[in-house]
Amino acid sequence: MELRQLMYFVKAAEMAHFTAAAEALYITQSTLSQQIKQLENELGMLLFDRIGKHVHLTEAGGVFLLHARQILLDVEKGRQAIQDLQNMLSGDLRIGVTYAFTSFLLPALTTFPVKYPGISIYVEYGTTELLESKLRASELDLLLAFQQDASYKDFDTQELFQSRLVMAVSKKHKLAGLKKISLSRLADIDMIFPSRGFSARDSLDEALSKNKIQPAVRIEMNDVHSILLLVEKGHWATLLNERALRGWKNLVAITLEGKELQRRAYIIWQRGTYRKKAADLFIQELLKQLPDGTQQQHKPPPGDHR
């Protein structure tokens, strides 16, 4: 069994078409078919049902696909580990980011590529649930997210800082002069909320439900930057992490009365896997860019840091 056979098999399984897979791999269709046939002979079971030009995984093929992907992933991680050991500082770094983290991420994205031009960074935004799923599947190297509590059996976490949930309004808004506001008043204010499924939105809904408050939510959006742009116009208000307002000079934060709703910012890593040197370097750069007083001492959680 050879790695190239596994690579050919995975590509054919993903595309469900031998000819298309061969073209994507820059090999001939006959070469692909021959290598997969040799793999099937070695395993003693058919991996594909051939139906005309299309192919479909057999039950055995579906089972083997999970292992083949993991083998190829482990080989790639091994290659990255050797590169790190040789201090080549090249390769790629895949970062998952929840939308509220944008204002903290951008400064590091400005300086890091200048210091480490050999490292390519891929940033994927999404909800916490979606990004956690990708992290479990090793499609991401690390995740940056706000959580009320981050306690996982399959992840390592490191808290970066804490941030209150506040009401944000424009300096032109009629309530901009307030220092505090009660949750009950939200029913009389035109609000823009993060879409359902966002961790911040889930916490808000829980708190509002406990207090039997129905806010006047007129717009829901899945992009924090767009929410703040609308709030900046003057009419709207929103509830977000206080530190998400960093850099928005025309917005003010109004404290919510009663028990403070705290959010915590975390680095989330897959437990028990090799952690790229590039990931640690990026986190160090991120910590340098955080506002004074927010940095936690960076101690990477337990893991393989060879």
DADA-V504022 format. One record per run of one state. SS is the DSSP state (h for helix, s for strand, l for the rest). FROM is the first residue (numbers start at 1). TO is the last residue. If there is no record, write none. Layout:
<<SS & FROM & TO> <SS & FROM & TO>>
This chain:
<<l & 1 & 2> <h & 3 & 15> <l & 16 & 16> <s & 17 & 17> <h & 18 & 25> <l & 26 & 28> <h & 29 & 43> <l & 44 & 47> <s & 48 & 51> <l & 52 & 53> <s & 54 & 57> <l & 58 & 58> <h & 59 & 85> <l & 86 & 90> <s & 91 & 98> <h & 99 & 115> <l & 116 & 118> <s & 119 & 126> <l & 127 & 127> <h & 128 & 136> <l & 137 & 141> <s & 142 & 147> <l & 148 & 154> <s & 155 & 170> <l & 171 & 179> <s & 180 & 181> <l & 182 & 182> <h & 183 & 188> <l & 189 & 190> <s & 191 & 194> <l & 195 & 198> <h & 199 & 210> <l & 211 & 216> <s & 217 & 221> <l & 222 & 223> <h & 224 & 232> <l & 233 & 236> <s & 237 & 241> <h & 242 & 245> <l & 246 & 250> <s & 251 & 256> <l & 257 & 261> <s & 262 & 270> <l & 271 & 273> <s & 274 & 274> <l & 275 & 276> <h & 277 & 289> <l & 290 & 303> <s & 304 & 304> <l & 305 & 306>>
